[in-house]
Amino acid sequence: MTDMQSIPLIAYGPLSDYLMAGLKSRFDVLEVAADADPGSLDPAAKEARALVSFGAVGAGAAIMDALPKLEMIGLFSVGYDKVDVDHARARGIRVSNTPDVLTDDVADLAVGLLFATMRNIAAYDRMVRSGAWARGEGVPLSTRITGRKIGILGLGRIGRAIAARLEPVAGEILYHNRHPQADAPYRYVADRIDFARQSDVIMVATSGGAEAAKLVDGDMLEALGPGGVIVNISRGSVIDEDALVAALADRRIAGAGLDVFAHEPHVPQALFAMDHVVLNPHQGSATVETRQAMADLVLANLDAWFAGEDLVTPVA
């Protein structure tokens, strides 16, 4: 059996204390900053057989090519759009991620953002804290959620979990995917503009990557209309952020609940002054329970690979 303590592994970018402790108990860990020059790595790093990275950091071709002995990339996230998967396949490098374990928490946050946006929860909180309510300033009315047509953009694991949570209050749930899901109990709308036009709310739960870049564009926001609300817990790149800011500023849509942004952690300044927008710092999976389960799955994939077994959750 392989002595894993002698296996060199790179922790690439920031990882949780819990995951780092698990890695260091199993492997010979070398920490490499996410902004490190791949061409100037410590010679010891070139011996690494595995690399573990957070989803926002990923692993590009340059870091892979700087590691001639690399066999596997363990990703501490579901999304793998920051990993050059094609290059990994060409190099024979396996890639794993952490699906399923974060579905419930991300879906919970998506629903929370919807309620916070439509019922003005964050704006009301600011009114109370600032003393505006006590000074007798008028409290603006919010909008009813019950009975609304809720559109799910991307009916995967998380999209389905969001839909299930909203079934008791939705007037109708409809969805848009590249293709209809044979077992889906909701109405499929093939055209994305028509889907937006028929929705009162759009919950963005599609996967990221080049194919989905700016899928939600100005035309789609225009179709959603002045009463419409959009919630994004997917990737910031899925929405044309400039078009979104403009639509919100002009009140061509009613509001947005955003956990993700195109250039994180940078958020468009214009959004800060908008009370009809709820902003969250990409925390969909950020509960103690889920982050621990994600770390355990990263470790399970590494354990399986170096024991000569199949990856538990392979991407490539």
C-alpha positions as CSV (number, residue, x, y, z in Angstrom):
1,M,0.0,0.0,0.0
2,T,1.2,3.5,-0.8
3,D,2.5,5.5,2.1
4,M,0.4,8.7,1.5
5,Q,2.4,10.7,4.0
6,S,5.2,10.7,1.6
7,I,3.1,11.8,-1.4
8,P,3.7,15.5,-2.3
9,L,0.6,17.5,-2.7
10,I,0.0,21.2,-3.5
11,A,-2.6,23.2,-1.6
12,Y,-3.3,25.9,-4.3
13,G,-4.7,29.1,-2.9
14,P,-6.8,29.5,0.3
15,L,-8.4,26.4,1.7
16,S,-10.4,25.9,5.0
17,D,-8.6,25.0,8.2
18,Y,-10.6,21.8,8.4
19,L,-9.5,20.7,4.9
20,M,-5.9,21.8,5.4
21,A,-5.8,19.7,8.6
22,G,-7.1,16.7,6.7
23,L,-4.6,17.1,3.9
24,K,-1.6,17.6,6.3
25,S,-2.6,14.4,8.2
26,R,-2.4,12.4,5.0
27,F,0.1,14.0,2.6
28,D,3.3,16.0,2.3
29,V,1.6,19.4,1.7
30,L,3.2,22.4,0.1
31,E,1.2,25.6,0.1
32,V,1.2,27.7,-3.1
33,A,-0.5,31.1,-3.4
34,A,-3.1,31.4,-6.1
35,D,-1.2,34.3,-7.7
36,A,2.2,32.5,-7.7
37,D,4.1,32.5,-10.9
38,P,3.9,28.8,-12.2
39,G,7.3,29.2,-13.8
40,S,9.0,30.1,-10.5
41,L,7.7,27.4,-8.2
42,D,9.8,25.9,-5.5
43,P,11.6,22.8,-6.9
44,A,9.8,20.6,-4.3
45,A,6.5,21.6,-5.9
46,K,7.4,20.0,-9.2
47,E,7.3,16.7,-7.4
48,A,3.6,17.1,-6.6
49,R,1.3,14.3,-7.6
50,A,-1.9,16.0,-6.6
51,L,-3.3,19.6,-6.4
52,V,-6.2,20.8,-4.3
53,S,-7.9,24.0,-5.1
54,F,-10.9,26.1,-4.3
55,G,-13.4,26.6,-7.1
56,A,-12.7,30.3,-7.5
57,V,-9.0,29.6,-8.0
58,G,-9.3,26.4,-10.1
59,A,-6.3,25.2,-12.1
60,G,-5.2,26.5,-15.5
61,A,-2.9,25.0,-18.1
62,A,0.1,26.9,-16.8
63,I,0.0,25.4,-13.3
64,M,-0.6,22.0,-14.7
65,D,2.3,22.2,-17.1
66,A,4.5,23.4,-14.2
67,L,3.9,20.1,-12.4
68,P,5.2,17.3,-14.5
69,K,4.2,14.6,-12.1
70,L,0.7,15.8,-11.5
71,E,-1.9,13.0,-11.5
72,M,-5.0,14.5,-10.0
73,I,-6.8,17.8,-9.2
74,G,-9.2,17.7,-6.2
75,L,-11.6,20.7,-6.4
76,F,-13.2,22.1,-3.3
77,S,-16.4,23.1,-5.1
78,V,-19.1,21.9,-7.5
79,G,-18.2,24.3,-10.3
80,Y,-15.1,23.6,-12.3
81,D,-15.2,26.4,-14.8
82,K,-11.9,27.7,-13.5
83,V,-10.2,24.4,-14.3
84,D,-8.9,23.8,-17.8
85,V,-10.5,20.4,-18.0
86,D,-9.6,19.8,-21.7
87,H,-5.9,20.4,-20.9
88,A,-6.2,18.1,-17.9
89,R,-7.6,15.4,-20.1
90,A,-4.9,15.9,-22.7
91,R,-2.3,15.5,-19.9
92,G,-4.0,12.5,-18.4
93,I,-4.7,14.4,-15.2
94,R,-7.9,13.3,-13.3
95,V,-10.2,16.0,-11.8
96,S,-12.8,15.6,-9.0
97,N,-15.3,18.0,-7.5
98,T,-17.8,18.1,-4.6
99,P,-21.4,17.8,-5.9
100,D,-24.5,17.0,-4.0
101,V,-23.3,17.8,-0.5
102,L,-23.9,21.6,-1.0
103,T,-27.2,21.4,-2.8
104,D,-29.5,22.0,0.1
105,D,-27.6,25.0,1.5
106,V,-27.3,26.7,-1.9
107,A,-31.0,26.1,-2.5
108,D,-31.9,27.5,0.9
109,L,-29.9,30.6,0.3
110,A,-31.5,31.1,-3.2
111,V,-34.9,31.0,-1.6
112,G,-33.7,33.3,1.2
113,L,-32.5,35.8,-1.4
114,L,-35.8,35.7,-3.2
115,F,-37.8,36.5,0.0
116,A,-35.2,39.1,1.1
117,T,-35.5,40.9,-2.3
118,M,-39.2,40.8,-2.9
119,R,-40.2,41.5,0.8
120,N,-37.6,44.3,1.2
121,I,-36.0,42.5,4.2
122,A,-32.5,44.0,3.8
123,A,-33.9,47.5,3.1
124,Y,-36.3,47.3,6.1
125,D,-33.4,46.2,8.3
126,R,-31.4,49.3,7.2
127,M,-34.4,51.5,7.9
128,V,-34.7,50.3,11.5
129,R,-30.9,50.4,12.2
130,S,-30.6,53.9,10.7
131,G,-33.4,55.3,12.8
132,A,-35.5,56.2,9.7
133,W,-38.5,54.2,11.0
134,A,-38.3,55.8,14.4
135,R,-38.2,59.2,12.7
136,G,-41.5,58.4,11.0
137,E,-40.2,58.0,7.5
138,G,-42.5,56.1,5.2
139,V,-41.9,52.4,4.9
140,P,-42.3,51.3,1.2
141,L,-44.5,48.4,0.5
142,S,-43.0,45.1,-0.7
143,T,-44.3,42.6,-3.2
144,R,-46.1,39.3,-2.7
145,I,-44.3,36.0,-3.6
146,T,-47.2,33.6,-3.2
147,G,-48.8,32.9,-6.6
148,R,-45.9,34.0,-8.7
149,K,-44.7,32.3,-11.8
150,I,-41.2,31.2,-10.9
151,G,-38.7,30.3,-13.6
152,I,-35.8,28.0,-12.9
153,L,-32.9,28.6,-15.3
154,G,-31.0,25.3,-15.1
155,L,-32.9,22.4,-13.7
156,G,-30.0,20.4,-12.3
157,R,-29.5,19.3,-8.7
158,I,-29.6,22.8,-7.2
159,G,-32.4,24.0,-9.6
160,R,-34.6,21.1,-8.6
161,A,-33.9,21.7,-4.9
162,I,-34.9,25.4,-5.3
163,A,-38.1,24.4,-7.2
164,A,-39.0,21.9,-4.5
165,R,-38.7,24.5,-1.9
166,L,-40.9,27.0,-3.8
167,E,-43.6,24.6,-4.9
168,P,-45.8,25.4,-1.9
169,V,-45.9,29.1,-2.7
170,A,-45.5,29.3,-6.5
171,G,-48.4,29.8,-8.8
172,E,-46.4,27.9,-11.4
173,I,-42.9,26.7,-11.8
174,L,-41.4,26.6,-15.3
175,Y,-37.9,26.0,-16.4
176,H,-35.4,26.5,-19.2
177,N,-32.5,24.1,-20.0
178,R,-30.6,23.2,-23.1
179,H,-33.0,20.2,-23.3
180,P,-36.2,19.2,-21.5
181,Q,-35.9,16.9,-18.5
182,A,-38.1,13.8,-19.1
183,D,-38.8,13.3,-15.4
184,A,-39.3,17.0,-14.5
185,P,-42.8,17.8,-13.2
186,Y,-42.6,21.4,-14.3
187,R,-43.3,23.1,-17.7
188,Y,-40.4,23.4,-20.0
189,V,-39.9,26.5,-22.1
190,A,-37.4,26.0,-25.0
191,D,-36.8,29.6,-25.9
192,R,-34.9,31.6,-23.2
193,I,-36.6,35.0,-24.1
194,D,-40.0,33.4,-24.0
195,F,-39.1,31.8,-20.7
196,A,-38.2,35.2,-19.2
197,R,-41.3,36.8,-20.6
198,Q,-43.5,34.1,-18.9
199,S,-41.6,34.3,-15.6
200,D,-42.3,36.7,-12.7
201,V,-39.1,35.5,-11.1
202,I,-36.0,33.9,-12.6
203,M,-33.8,31.8,-10.3
204,V,-30.4,31.3,-12.0
205,A,-29.1,27.9,-11.1
206,T,-27.4,26.9,-14.4
207,S,-23.7,25.8,-14.5
208,G,-21.1,28.3,-15.4
209,G,-18.4,28.1,-18.1
210,A,-18.0,29.5,-21.6
211,E,-21.3,28.1,-22.8
212,A,-23.3,30.0,-20.2
213,A,-21.4,33.3,-20.4
214,K,-23.9,36.2,-20.5
215,L,-26.7,33.8,-21.1
216,V,-28.9,36.3,-19.2
217,D,-28.4,39.3,-21.4
218,G,-30.2,42.6,-21.9
219,D,-32.8,41.0,-24.1
220,M,-33.7,38.5,-21.5
221,L,-33.9,41.1,-18.8
222,E,-36.1,43.2,-21.0
223,A,-38.4,40.2,-21.4
224,L,-38.5,39.7,-17.7
225,G,-39.9,43.2,-17.4
226,P,-40.5,45.9,-14.8
227,G,-42.2,43.6,-12.3
228,G,-39.6,40.9,-12.6
229,V,-37.0,39.8,-10.1
230,I,-33.8,37.8,-10.7
231,V,-31.8,35.7,-8.2
232,N,-28.4,34.4,-9.0
233,I,-26.6,31.7,-7.0
234,S,-24.8,30.2,-10.0
235,R,-21.9,32.2,-11.4
236,G,-21.6,35.9,-12.0
237,S,-20.5,35.3,-15.6
238,V,-23.9,33.8,-16.4
239,I,-25.5,37.3,-16.3
240,D,-24.3,40.3,-18.4
241,E,-23.5,42.4,-15.4
242,D,-23.5,45.7,-17.2
243,A,-26.9,45.0,-18.6
244,L,-28.2,43.9,-15.2
245,V,-26.9,47.1,-13.5
246,A,-28.5,49.2,-16.2
247,A,-31.8,47.4,-16.0
248,L,-31.9,47.8,-12.2
249,A,-30.9,51.5,-12.4
250,D,-33.7,52.2,-14.9
251,R,-36.2,50.0,-13.0
252,R,-36.7,47.9,-16.1
253,I,-36.7,45.0,-13.7
254,A,-38.0,45.2,-10.1
255,G,-35.1,43.8,-8.2
256,A,-32.2,41.3,-7.8
257,G,-30.8,39.0,-5.2
258,L,-27.1,38.3,-6.0
259,D,-24.7,35.9,-4.3
260,V,-22.2,35.9,-7.2
261,F,-20.6,38.5,-9.4
262,A,-18.7,38.7,-12.6
263,H,-15.4,40.0,-11.1
264,E,-15.5,38.7,-7.5
265,P,-14.8,40.1,-4.9
266,H,-15.4,43.3,-6.8
267,V,-19.0,44.4,-7.1
268,P,-20.3,47.2,-9.3
269,Q,-20.5,50.4,-7.2
270,A,-23.8,51.3,-8.6
271,L,-25.5,48.4,-6.8
272,F,-24.5,49.6,-3.3
273,A,-27.1,52.4,-3.4
274,M,-30.0,50.3,-4.7
275,D,-32.5,49.2,-2.0
276,H,-34.1,46.9,-4.5
277,V,-31.0,44.7,-4.7
278,V,-29.7,42.3,-2.0
279,L,-26.0,41.5,-2.1
280,N,-24.3,38.5,-0.6
281,P,-20.5,37.7,-0.7
282,H,-20.7,34.3,-2.6
283,Q,-21.8,32.3,0.5
284,G,-24.2,29.7,-1.1
285,S,-22.4,26.7,0.4
286,A,-20.9,28.5,3.4
287,T,-22.3,26.6,6.3
288,V,-20.2,24.8,8.8
289,E,-21.9,21.5,7.9
290,T,-21.5,21.8,4.1
291,R,-18.0,23.1,4.1
292,Q,-17.0,20.1,6.3
293,A,-18.8,17.7,4.0
294,M,-17.1,19.2,0.9
295,A,-13.7,18.8,2.6
296,D,-14.5,15.2,3.5
297,L,-15.4,14.6,-0.2
298,V,-12.2,16.1,-1.4
299,L,-10.3,13.8,1.0
300,A,-12.3,10.8,-0.1
301,N,-11.4,11.4,-3.7
302,L,-7.7,11.7,-2.9
303,D,-7.8,8.6,-0.7
304,A,-9.5,6.7,-3.5
305,W,-7.1,7.8,-6.2
306,F,-3.9,6.9,-4.2
307,A,-5.4,3.6,-3.2
308,G,-5.8,2.7,-6.8
309,E,-9.6,3.0,-6.8
310,D,-12.1,5.0,-8.9
311,L,-12.7,8.6,-8.0
312,V,-15.8,9.1,-5.9
313,T,-17.0,12.2,-7.9
314,P,-15.0,12.5,-11.1
315,V,-15.3,15.4,-13.5
316,A,-12.6,14.1,-15.9
